[in-house]
Amino acid sequence: MLRPLPRTQAPLGAEGAEVLRLITQRRFPVRLTVHASGRRRYGYWLPLDPATGRGGCYVALSTGECDALHAAGRIVLGDPLVDPAKTTYPVQAAARAAAPAASAPRVSLTRAALNREILARDALTA
């Protein structure tokens, strides 16, 4: 279910850096939604800006970039909120350890573990 994440920090591309900046700023809370079908979507709610008339919608982030950041240990998932159709996780930037050798290994749910969690939840609700 849980696996340690690698500690190597590969350089980010422009899109990965922008995604990490959005998550780090915490101006808009980013969430990962895992649907019962296994579909994963990272995104946030952009409130309506009365001055410009823009916003009032969900903004999707690149799933590939977010999954890569998660696999690299740069973002972490919070406690899940489970309902019958989906599971939603808050997404946060990973805390940087002062001494990498002294820090505990980060853990993450694998895609297979998330799918097993969804199937188990669906079996309970059926």
N, C-alpha and C positions, 0 to 999 in steps of 0.2 A: 504494500500500500504506500508506504512512505519511502522515499529514496534520498540519499544525500545528493546535493547539487555540487557540480564542479566549482572550484574557486577561481578559475582562470577568468580574467576580465578582458575579453576581446574588444577591440575598438568598435564603436558604434557607427553605423551609417547615419545619414542625415535624418531618415525617417525614424530610426530607432532612438536617436538622440531627442527628437521632438516628442515622441511618445513618452520617453523617460522624463523629460522636462514637465510635461502635462501631469504625470503621475506624482512627481516630486513636489510640484507647486501646491498641490491639494486645493487649488482654487475651485475645481469641480471634482467631486468624488468619482473615481473611476471604479467600475464594477466589471466582473467577469460573470456572464450568464451562460450556464451550461444547460441546454434544453434536453428534454427527455430523449430526443433522438440522438444526442451526443454532440450536436452542433454547439460550438463555442463562439461567444461574441464578447469582445471587450468594448466598453463604451462609457459615455457619461452624458448627463443631462445638461444642455446649454440653455440657461434661463433666457427669457425674452429681454432684450435690451430696448427699453422704450425710446431711447434717443435715436437708434438706428433702425428699429423694427426688425432686427435680426435675432435669431435664436428661437427659444420655445420648442426645441426639438432634441432628440437623442442624436449623439454624434458617435459613430462607430470608429474604433481604432483598428489598425491593421492587426489581424489575429496572428499572422506570421511573426510580425515584429514583437508583439506582446509575448507570444509563446517563447520566442528566442530570449527575450529579457528575463522571463521566468526561469527558463532552463539555465541561464547563466547566473541566476541568483541575484539579479539586480532588482527584481520586484518579487513581492510575496503576497500570498492570498490570506485574507482574514477568515474569521469564522463564517461558515456557510449559512445562508438563509434558504431553507428548503420549502418548496411548495409542490403540488402534484405535477406541474408541467415543467418546472425548471429549478435549478439551484443557482443562487447568486452569491458571489464572493466579493467582498471589498478588496481592492487592489491597492497596495502601498509600495513605495520604494523601500528596498531592503536597507536596514540600518548598516552603516559601515562600521566594522569592528576596528578598534584602535590597534590591536595586535592580531593579525590574521592567524598566527599559530595558536593563540590562546583561545580563540573563539570556538564555540560549538558549531558543528556542521549544520548547515541549513537543510531543511527537508521540504519536500514538495510532493503533492499528489501527482502520480503519473496519469496520463490520459486513460490508461486501462483501469486504474483505481477509481477515477471519476466515473467511468462508464459502469463499473461494478456497483458503485454507490448509487447511481441512478437506477440501475436494474433492481437493486435491493429495495430501494424506496418505492419503486413502482409495484413490486411484489407485495409490499405491505399495504398499499392503498387499493390493490385489486380485490 
